[in-house]
Amino acid sequence: MSTTPSSPAPTADARSGAGELGADDGALGWLRALGPRGRRAFAGAFGGYALDSYDYFTLPLSMVALAAYFGLDSGQTGLFTTVTLVVSAVGGAVAGVVADRVGRVKALMITVVTYAVFTVACGFAPTYETLLVFRALQGLGFGGEWAVGAILVAEYASARHRGRTLGAIQSSWAVGWALAAVVYTLVFSFLGDDLAWRVMFWTGALPALLVIWMRRRVHDAPEATAQRERSAEKGSFAAIFKPGRDGQPGLLRTTVFAGLLSTGVQGGYYTLATWVPTYLKSERGLSVVGTGSYLTFLISGAFLGYLTGGHLTDRLGRRRNIWLFALLSAICILAYANIPSGANTLLLVLGFPLGFCMSAIFSGFGSYLSELYPTAVRGTGQGFTYNAGRAVGAAFPTLVGFLADSWGVGGALVFGAIGYGIAALALLGLPETRGKELR
């Protein structure tokens, strides 16, 4: 197995679309090219990731109410996010192994049920410590859903369309985020804070409906399943950490640098996702409805960023897309955190490019990580690197939380820019994979 997979020129099929379903050009050509079974897999992964996002954002949106209810300081509230993301590394790595051993769809359903059950349980937590434990257990499912769903769809998608197809999957995160913001605005407008945060968590039961549908309608890609079942090395952590020997390269280098890339991108992203709602309410003095309005600009930018980034990752290549938006994201964070007091209109407008850039960088992740690993260990490799990055990147929100008491949330947010610098450096150790067929 290769540490640095080669970057072959796109095949004739990849360039011309031959072998796909005919009318595969145009705005929705990538969706038509998936075929009926691929489109059902896309719908399942899209819904799973949207609801994963919804369940995740029930916490950041309820953070101010939770801090007041349990009497928490900024460091303690930041610990909620860190615990979720650290445990998600375990859940994501395990889910990747499960996906390689029993199949993508079965693993996907397990992750969705897990995060739904423990999100609901959070709403019943009587103490801060209990809520911390339930949130950690929610991370087990949260960690695995994206990697498994992305692989499921990647194995249906052609090399020509894989970037924009996985970018569209990634855009469902913004859909779930928007849904959470709408529910938050309604719930906190009509209920007292002490009950509203519990109701937010209880709505996390929604994903159970998706699992019922997936069980009957969604199936693994047949060719990838056959390749996986033929391999004797499927679901092996040893394989993704195997160094090169006797002139034969291994996957150790790929795993190290892919994990570092994921750490940087997610450190920057979760810093913003966790603390922007608190920043808007506590330092900019916005109401519940006002916060929702500002988040609308941020989320709208995020949705378009995912779609645009998916298109550009096919046009520019995986590495160039990530480099471009790492730079732009860092610039946007610094600008957003340093808007002068009273300039709330500028804060509103800048939310759009901030959401756009910090999301566009993610669009290439699903295709890129899938292409870095062979089919037999694709779940293990992608699940481990993405979620190990999540766990290490989780230190960023906690650091911001502890610094916020002395620096202010806005000042501490600049640490998110450091994450994007780490991501840019990690790309120096990884190859370009645009046009690579999955085998």
MARSETI-771136 format. One record per atom (N, C-alpha, C, O): x, y, z. Coordinates in steps of 0.2 Angstrom, whole numbers, plus 5000, padded with zeros to 4 digits. Layout:
XYZ ...
//
This chain:
500449945000 500050005000 500450065000 501050065003 500250114997 500650174996 500550225001 500050245003 501150255003 501050315008 500850375005 500450415007 501050384999 500850444995 500550424988 500950424983 499950414988 499650384982 499750434976 499750494977 499850404971 500050444965 499450484963 498950464965 499650534959 499050574956 499050564949 499250604945 498650504947 498650494940 498250544936 497750574938 498450544929 498050594925 497350564925 497250504925 496750604925 496150574924 496050534918 496350544913 495650474919 495550424914 495150454908 494850514910 495050424903 494650454898 493950454900 493550494899 493750404904 493050404907 492950464912 492450494912 493450474916 493350534920 493350594917 492950644919 493750604911 493750664907 493050674903 492850734903 492850624900 492350634896 491650614899 491150634896 491650584904 491050564907 490750494904 490250474906 491150464900 490950394897 490850344903 491350344908 490350304903 490350254908 489850274913 489650244918 489650344913 489250374918 488550374915 488450334910 488050404918 487350394916 487150444911 486550454910 487550464906 487350504901 487450574902 487950604902 486850614903 486850684904 487150704911 486750714916 487750694911 488150704918 488450774918 488850784923 488350824914 488550884914 488050934917 487450914918 488250994918 487751044920 487751044928 488151004931 487351084931 487351104938 487251034942 487551034948 486750994940 486650934944 486850874940 486650814942 487350874936 487550814933 487850764937 487850704936 488250794943 488550754948 487950704951 488150654953 487350734952 486850694955 486550644951 486450584953 486450664945 486150614940 486650554939 486450494938 487350574939 487850524938 487850464944 488150414943 487550484949 487550434955 487150374953 487350314956 486650384949 486150324948 485650324954 485750354959 485150284953 484650274959 484850254965 484650284970 485250204966 485550184972 486050234975 486050244981 486450264971 486850314973 486550374976 486750404981 485950394973 485550444975 485250434982 485150474986 485050374983 484750354990 485250354995 485150375001 485850334993 486450334998 486650404999 486750425005 486550454994 486750524995 486150555000 486350595005 485550534999 485050565003 485150535011 485050575015 485350475012 485450455018 486050485022 485950505028 486550495018 487150525021 487050605022 487250625027 486650635018 486450705018 486050715024 486250755029 485550675025 485150675031 485450665037 485350695043 485850615037 486250595043 486750645046 486750665052 487050685041 487550735043 487150795045 487450835049 486650815042 486250875044 485950865051 486050915055 485750805053 485450795059 486050785064 485950805070 486650765062 487250765066 487350835068 487550845074 487350875063 487450955064 486950985069 487151015074 486350965068 485850985072 485950975079 485951015084 486050905081 486150885087 486850915090 486850925096 487350925086 487950955089 487751035091 487951055097 487451065087 487351135089 486751155094 486751215096 486451105096 486051115102 486451135108 486151175112 487051115109 487451135114 487751215114 487551255118 488051225108 488351295108 487751355108 487851405111 487151335105 486651385105 486351385112 486051445114 486451335116 486151335123 486651355128 486551355134 487251375126 487851385131 487751435136 487851425142 487451495134 487351545139 486851525144 486951535150 486251495142 485751465147 486051415152 485951415158 486451365149 486751315153 487251345158 487251325164 487651395156 488151425161 487751455167 487951455172 487151495165 486751525170 486451465175 486451475181 486151415172 485851365176 486251325180 486051315186 486851305178 487351275182 487851315186 488251285190 487851375184 488351425187 489051415185 489551405189 489151405178 489851385175 490251445173 489951505171 490851445173 491251495170 491451475163 491251425161 491851515160 491951505152 492351445151 492251405146 492851425156 493251365155 492751305155 492851255152 492351305160 491851245161 491451235155 491351175153 491151295152 490751285147 491151265140 490851225136 491751285140 492151265134 492351195135 492451155130 492351165141 492451095142 491951045139 492150995137 491351075138 490851035135 491051015128 490950955126 491251065124 491451055117 492051005117 492050965113 492551025121 493150985121 493050905122 493250865119 492650895127 492450825129 492050795123 492250735121 491650825120 491250805114 491750785109 491650725106 492150825107 492650815102 493150765103 493350725099 493450765109 493950715111 493650645111 493950595108 493050635114 492650565113 492450545106 492450485104 492350595102 492150585095 492750555091 492650515086 493350565094 493950535090 493850455091 494050425087 493650435097 493650365098 493050335094 493150285091 492450375095 491850355091 492050345083 491850305080 492350395081 492550405074 492950345071 492850315066 493550335075 493950275074 493650215074 493750165070 493250205079 492850135080 492350125074 492350075071 492050185072 491550175067 491850165060 491550125056 492450185059 492850175053 492950105053 492950075047 493250075058 493349995058 492749955057 492749915053 492149975060 491549945059 491349945052 491049905049 491450005049 491250015042 491549975037 491349945032 492249955039 492649915035 492449845036 492649805032 492149825042 492049755043 491349735042 491249675039 490849775043 490149755042 489749795037 489249775035 490149845034 489749885029 489649955031 489549975037 489550005026 489550075027 488850085030 488750125035 488350065027 487650075029 487450055036 487150095040 487649995038 487549975045 487950015050 487650035055 488550035048 488950075053 488650145053 488550175059 488350175048 488050235048 487450235052 487350285056 487050185052 486450185056 486550185064 486250215068 487150145065 487350135072 487550205075 487350225081 487950245071 488150315073 487550355074 487550395079 487050355070 486550405070 486050385076 485950435080 485950325078 485550305084 485950325090 485650355095 486650315090 487050335096 486950415098 486850425103 487150455092 487050525094 486350545096 486350595100 485850515093 485150535094 485050525102 484750565105 485150465104 484950435110 485250485116 484950505121 485950495115 486250535120 486150605120 486250645125 485950635114 485750705114 485150715118 485050765122 484650665117 484050675121 484150665129 483850695133 484650615130 484850605137 485050675140 484950685146 485450715136 485750775139 485150825142 485250855147 484550815139 484050855141 483750835148 483350875151 483950775150 483750755157 484250765162 484150745168 484850795161 485350795165 485250835171 485050895170 485350815177 485150845183 485750895186 485650945189 486350875184 486950915186 487450925180 487350895175 487950965181 488450985176 488850925174 488950905169 489050885180 489450825178 489050775174 489350735170 488350765176 487950715172 487950735164 487950695160 487850805163 487750825157 488450815153 488450805147 488950825156 489650815153 489750745151 490050735146 489550695155 489550625153 489150615147 489350575143 488450635147 488050625142 488250655135 488250625130 488550715136 488850745130 489450705127 489550705121 489850685132 490450645129 490150575125 490450565120 489650545128 489350485125 489050505118 489050465113 488750565118 488450585111 489050595106 488950575100 489650605109 490150615104 490350545101 490650555095 490250495104 490350425101 490050425094 490350395089 489350445094 489050435087 489150495083 489250485077 489250555086 489450615082 490050605078 490150625072 490550575081 491250565078 491250515072 491650525067 490750475072 490750425066 490350435060 490550415055 489850475061 489350485056 489650515049 489550485044 490050565050 490250605044 490750555040 490650545034 491250525043 491650485039 491350425036 491550415030 490850395039 490550335036 490050355030 490050325025 489750415031 489250435026 489650465020 489450445015 490250495021 490650515016 490950465012 490950465006 491150405015 491450355011 490850315007 490950295002 490250305010 489750275007 489550315000 489550274995 489550375000 489450414994 490050414990 489950414983 490650424992 491250424988 491250364984 491550364978 491050304987 491150244983 490650234977 490650194973 490150274977 489650284972 489850334967 489650324961 490150384969 490350444964 490950434960 491350394961 490950464954 491450454949 492050504951 491950544955 492650484949 493150534950 493050604948 493250644951 492750604942 492550674939 492150714943 492250774944 491650684947 491150724951 491250714958 490850744962 491750684961 491850664968 491850724972 491550724978 492250774970 492350834975 491650874976 491550884981 491350884970 490650924971 490150874975 489750904978 490150814973 489650764977 489750764984 489250774988 490350764986 490550764993 490450834996 490350835002 490550884992 490450954995 489750964996 489550995001 489250934992 488550934993 488350905000 487950925003 488650845001 488550815007 488750855013 488450865018 489350885012 489650925018 489150985019 489051015024 488751015014 488351065014 487751055019 487451095022 487650985020 487050975025 487250995032 486751005036 487851005033 488051025040 487751095041 487451115046 487751145036 487451205036 486651205037 486351245040 486351155034 485651145034 485451125041 484951155044 485851075044 485651055051 485851115056 485451125061 486351155055 486451215059 485951265058 485751295063 485651275052 485151325051 484451305055 484151335058 484351235054 483751205058 483851215065 483351235069 484451205068 484551215075 484451285077 484151305082 484651335073 484551405074 483851425074 483651465079 483451395070 482751415069 482351385076 482051425079 482551325078 482251295083 482451335090 482051345094 483051355090 483351385096 482951455096 482751475102 482851495091 482551555091 481751545094 481551585098 481451495091 480751485093 480751455101 480351485105 481151415102 481151385109 481251435115 480951445120 481851475113 482051515118 481651585118 481651625123 481251595113 480751655113 480151635117 479851685120 479951575117 479251555121 479351525127 478851515131 479951495129 480051465135 480551495139 481051535137 480551485146 481051515150 481751475149 481751415147 482351515150 482951475149 483051415152 483351365149 482751405158 482951345162 482551285159 482851225160 482051295156 481751235152 481951235145 481951185142 482051295142 482151295135 482851255133 482751215127 483351255137 483951215135 483751145135 484051105131 483351115139 483151045140 482751025133 482850975130 482251075131 481851055126 482351055119 482151015115 482851095119 483251095113 483551025112 483650995107 483850995118 484150935118 483650875116 483750825113 483050885119 482450835118 482350825110 482150775108 482350885107 482250885099 482750835096 482650825090 483250825099 483750775096 483550705094 483950665091 482950695096 482650625094 482450615087 482350565084 482450675083 482250675076 482650625071 482350595067 483350615073 483650565068 483350495068 483550455063 483050475073 482750405073 482350395067 482250335065 481950445065 481550435059 481950415053 481750385048 482550455052 482950435047 483250365046 483250335041 483350335052 483650275053 483150225050 483350175047 482550235052 481950185049 481950185042 481850135039 482050245039 482050245031 482650215028 482650175023 483250225031 483850205029 483950125029 484250095024 483650095034 483650025035 483349985029 483549935027 482850015025 482549985020 482750015013 482749975008 483050075012 483150105006 483850115004 484050124998 484350105009 485050125007 485450065007 485450025012 485950055002 486350005002 487050025000 487150074997 487549985002 488249995000 488349994993 488049954989 488850024990 489050024983 489349944982 489749924985 489049914977 489149844976 489949834974 490249784977 490249864970 490949854968 491449864974 491849824975 491249914978 491749934984 491649874989 492049854992 491049854990 490849794994 491249734992 491549704997 491249714986 491649664984 492349664985 492649614987 492649724984 493349734985 493549734992 494049704994 493049754996 493149755004 493149685006 493549665010 492649645004 492649575006 493149535004 493349485007 493449544998 494049504996 494649515000 495149475000 494749575003 495349595007 495449555013 494949555017 496049535015 496149505022 496349555027 496349545033 496449625025 496649675029 496149725031 496349775034 495549715030 494949765031 494949775039 494949735043 494749845040 494649865047 495249855051 495249835057 495849875049 496449865052 496849925054 497049965049 496949945061 497350005062 498049995061 498450045059 498249935061 498949915060 499149935053 499649965051 498649925048 498749945041 498850015040 499350035036 498550065043 498550135042 499150165045 499350225044 499450125050 500150145053 500750105051 501250115054 500650075045 501250025043 501750075040 501550105035 502350075042 502850115039 503150075032 502950015032 503450115028 503750075022 504350035024 504750055028 504349975020 504949935022 505149905015 504749885011 505849895015 506149855009 505849885002 505749854997 505849955002 505749994996 504949994995 504750024990 504549964999 503849964998 503550015003 503550015009 503250065000 502950125005 502350095009 501950055007 502250125015 501650105019 501150165019 501250215015 500750165024 500250225025 500350265031 499950315032 500950255034 501050295040 501150365039 500850405043 501550385034 501550455032 500950495031 500750545033 500550455027 499850485025 499450495031 499150545032 499450445035 499050455042 499250505046 498850545049 499850515047 500150575051 499950645048 499650685052 500050655042 499950715039 499150725038 498950785038 498850675036 498050685036 497750705042 497350745043 498050675048 497850695055 497950765056 497550795060 498550785054 498750855056 498350905052 498150955055 498250885046 497750925042 497050935045 496850995045 496850885047 496150885050 496150925057 495650955059 496750915061 496750955067 496751025066 496351065069 497151055061 497151125059 496451155057 496251205060 496151115052 495551145050 494951135055 494551185056 494951085059 494451075064 494551125070 494051145073 495151135072 495351175077 495051245076 494751275080 495151275070 494851335068 494151335067 493851385070 493851285065 493151285064 492751285070 492251325071 492951235075 492551225081 492651285086 492251295090 493251315085 493251385089 492751425087 492451455092 492551435081 492051485079 491351455080 490951485083 491251395078 490651365079 490351365087 489751365088 490851355091 490751355098 490551415101 490151425105 491051465099 491051535103 490651595100 490551645103 490551585093 490251645090 489551665093 489351715094 489051615095 488451625098 488551665104 488151715106 489051645109 489151675115 489451745114 489251785118 489851745109 490151815107 489651865106 489651925108 489151845102 488651885099 488151915105 487951965105 488051865110 487551885115 487951915121 487651965123 488551895123 488851925129 489251985127 489252025132 489551985122 490052045120 489752095115 489852155116 489252075111 488952125106 488252145109 487952185106 487952105114 487352125117 486752115113 486252145114 486752055109 486252045105 485652005108 485851965113 485052005107 484551965109 484551905106 484951885102 484051855109 483951795105 483851795098 484151765094 483351845096 483151855089 483751885085 483851865080 484051935089 484651965085 485151915084 485451915078 485351875089 485851825087 485651775082 486051765077 485051755081 484751715076 484851745069 485051715064 484751815069 484851855063 485551855060 485651845054 485951865065 486751865063 486951795061 487351795056 486751745064 486851675063 486651655056 486951615052 486051695054 485751675047 486251695042 486351655037 486651755042 487151775037 487751725038 487951705032 487951705044 488451655044 488351595041 488751565038 487751565043 487551495040 487451505033 487551455029 487151555030 487051565023 487651555019 487751525014 488151595022 488851595019 489151525019 489451505015 489051485025 489251415026 488951375020 489351335017 488351375019 487951335014 488251345007 488451295004 488351405005 488651414999 489351404998 489651384993 489651415004 490451395004 490551315003 490951304999 490151275006 490151205005 490051184998 490451144995 489551214994 489451194987 489951224983 490151194978 490151284984 490751314980 491351284981 491751264976 491551264987 492151234988 492151164985 492651134983 491551124985 491551064982 491651064974 492051024971 491451124971 491551134964 492251144963 492551124958 492551194967 493251214966 493751154967 494351154965 493551104972 494051054973 494151004967 494650974967 493551004963 493650964957 494051004952 494350984947 493951074952 494251114947 495051134948 495451124944 495151154955 495851174957 496251114959 496851114959 495951064962 496251004965 496151014972 495951064975 496250954976 496150954983 496551004987 496351034991 497250994986 497651034990 497551114989 497551154993 497551134982 497451204981 496851234984 496851294987 496251194984 495651224987 495751234995 495551284997 496051184998 496151195005 496651245007 496551285011 497251255003 497651315004 497351375003 497451425007 496951384998 496551444997 496151465003 496151525005 495751425005 495251435010 495551435017 495251465022 496151405018 496451415024 496651485025 496651515031 496951515020 497151585020 496551635021 496651675026 496051625017 495451665018 495151665025 494851715027 495051605027 494751595034 495151625039 494851655044 495851625039 496251655044 496151725044 496051765049 496051755038 495951825037 495351845040 495251905043 494751815038 494151825041 494051825048 493651865051 494351775051 494351775059 494651835062 494351865066 495251855059 495551915062 495151975061 495052015066 494751985056 494352035054 493752035059 493552085061 493451975059 492851975063 492951985070 492452015074 493451965073 493551975080 493852045082 493852065088 493952085077 494252155078 493752205076 494052265075 493152195075 492652245073 492552285079 492452265084 492552355078 492552395084 491852395087 491352375083 491752405093 491152415096 490652455093 490852515091 490052435092 489552475089 489452465082 488952495079 489952435079 489852425071 489552355070 489852315066 488952355073 488552285072 488352275065 488252215063 488252325061 488052315054 488652285050 488552235046 489252305051 489852275048 489952205051 490152155047 489752185057 489752125060 489352075056 489452015055 488752105055 488252065051 488452045044 488451985042 488752095041 488952085034 489552035033 489551995029 490052045038 490652005038 490451935040 490851885038 489951915043 489751845045 489651805038 489851745039 489451835033 489351795027 490051765024 490151705023 490551805023 491151785020 491551735025 491851695024 491451755032 491751705037 491451635037 491751585036 490751635036 490451565036 490651535029 490751475029 490651575024 490851545017 491551515017 491651455015 492051545020 492751525019 492851465024 493251415022 492551475030 492751415035 492351355033 492551305036 491851355029 491551295026 491851275020 491851205019 492051315015 492251295009 492951255010 493051205005 493251265015 493851225016 493751155017 494151105016 493151135020 492951075022 492651035016 492750965016 492451065011 492151025005 492550975002 492350924999 493250985002 493650934999 493850875003 494150825001 493650885010 493850835014 493650765013 493950715013 492950755011 492650695010 493050655004 493150595005 493150694999 493450654993 494150644994 494450594993 494550694997 495250694998 495450635003 495850595001 495150625009 495250575013 495050505010 495450455011 494550505007 494350445003 494850414998 494950354998 495150464995 495650444990 496350434992 496750404989 496450454998 497150435001 497150365004 497750345005 496650325004 496650265007 496350215002 495850224999 496550145002 496250094998 495650075001 495550085007 495150044997 494550025000 494549985006 494049995010 494949935007 494949885012 495049925019 494749905024 495449985019 495550015025 495250085025 495450135029 494850105020 494650175019 494250195025 494350255027 493750155028 493450175034 493850195040 493750245043 494350145041 494750155046 495250215046 495350255050 495550225040 495950285038 495550345039 495850395042 495050355036 494650415036 494350425043 494350485045 494050375046 493750385052 494250405057 494150445062 494850375057 495450395062 495650465061 495750505066 495850475055 496250545054 495750605055 495950655058 495150595052 494650655053 494550665061 494450725063 494450615064 494250615071 494750625076 494750655081 495350605074 495950615078 496050695078 496250725083 495950725072 496050795071 495550835075 495650885078 494950805075 494450835079 494550835087 494450885090 494850775089 495050775096 495650825098 495550865103 496150825094 496650875096 496450945094 496650995098 496050955089 495751025088 495351045093 495151105094 495050995097 494551015102 494951055108 494551095112 495551065108 495951105113 495851175112 495851215116 495651195105 495651265103 495051295107 495051345110 494351265107 493851295110 493951305118 493751355121 494251255121 494351255128 494851315129 494751355134 495351315125 495851375126 495551445126 495651485130 495151445121 494751515120 494351525126 494251575129 493951465129 493551475135 493951505141 493751545144 494551475142 494951495148 495251565147 495251605151 495351585140 495651655139 495151705139 495251765140 494451685138 493951735137 493851775143 493651835143 493951745149 493851785155 494351845156 494151895159 494951835153 495351895153 495451935147 495551995147 495351895141 495451935135 494851955131 494851995127 494251925134 493651935130 493551875125 494051855122 492951855123 492851805118 493151825112 493451785108 492951885110 493251915103 493951915102 494251885097 494351935108 495051935107 495351855107 495851845103 495051815111 495251745111 495151705104 495451655103 494651725101 494451695094 494951695089 494951655085 495451735090 496051745085 496451675085 496751665080 496351635090 496751575090 496551525085 496851485083 495851535083 495651495077 496051505071 496151455067 496351565070 496751575064 497351525064 497651505059 497651515070 498251465071 498051395068 498551365064 497451375069 497351305066 497351305058 497651255056 497151355055 497151365048 497951365045 498051335040 498351395049 499051395047 499351325048 499751295044 499151285053 499351215054 499151175048 499451125045 498451185046 498251145040 498651155034 498751115030 498851215032 499151235026 499851205026 500151175021 500151195032 500851165033 500751085032 501251055029 500251055034 500150985034 500050965026 500250905025 499851005022 499750985015 500450975012 500450945006 500951005014 501650985012 501850915012 502250895008 501550875016 501650805016 501150765013 501250695014 500650785009 500150745006 500150764999 500350814996 499950704995 499950714987 499250744985 498750744989 499250764979 498650784975 498350724973 498650674970 497650714974 497350654972 496750664967 496350614965 496650724964 496150734960 496150684954 496650674951 495550664952 495550614946 495750544948 495750494944 495850524954 496050454957 495350414957 494950434960 495450354954 494850304955 494950264961 495550254963 494450254965 494450214971 494450144970 494050114966 494950114973 495050044972 495250014979 495349954980 
//
